[in-house]
Amino acid sequence: MSKKLIPLAMSVLLGVTLVSCSANSKEDNVTKVSANVDEANSDQLSNQNLVADHSEVCPSTEKSKTIDMKDMEFTYFKYEDHICGTLEVKLDVNKDWSTKGSGWFAAGFGSKTMKGSNMFIFVPKTLDLKDTQYNVFSNIGGSVGPTLALDTKPRAETINLLSSSLGKVEFALYPNIIDGLGSTTKIDMIFSHSKAGIDKFGPGHIAVYDRKTLQL
């Protein structure tokens, strides 16, 4: 081969290689962008489904009632076979919850006082102020505190947590599955909460409100 042709052949070969690499790179980028779009669409669909499920379980068009307390509030209504409830600790009263993080708070069904009450306790998973998520525990109140292990979970299909934020949870409770709550139209209630910055459930509430009543 002529010495003059060798550089020319090398240039052509190099050009083909560069074009091939560029094409592969573009294909990789297109694949990555497509994957990102699919993932975003999947996340968006998931969020839409969550909202749709929430609105189907507890429609916002239903008329609710409110139990107002000094530093807590419980809003509720009966829908089909369940009770839709929004329980919150008033952050304008408990200001340290906004700086130290959530404590636990609870609603008890079926008794005028702590003793014998079916308690559902909402305990923060972390003390994250911006995205507070809760674990739900259950217990039966006794004369001096809980009668079951502190990490007892609710029986399956008894309660569904629909949404949460700092000091506030929305849930659906199915009374037909809970002993003593079945077909009644009046339920005795008790509410309580701990101090701020507590991410483990244990005896030691700083506020308790007993002898409250749900009128269904």
Summary of the structure (lengths in Angstrom):
residues: 216
radius of gyration: 28.2
end to end distance: 97.4
largest distance: 104.0
contacts: 605
relative contact order: 0.16
helix: 28%
strand: 33%
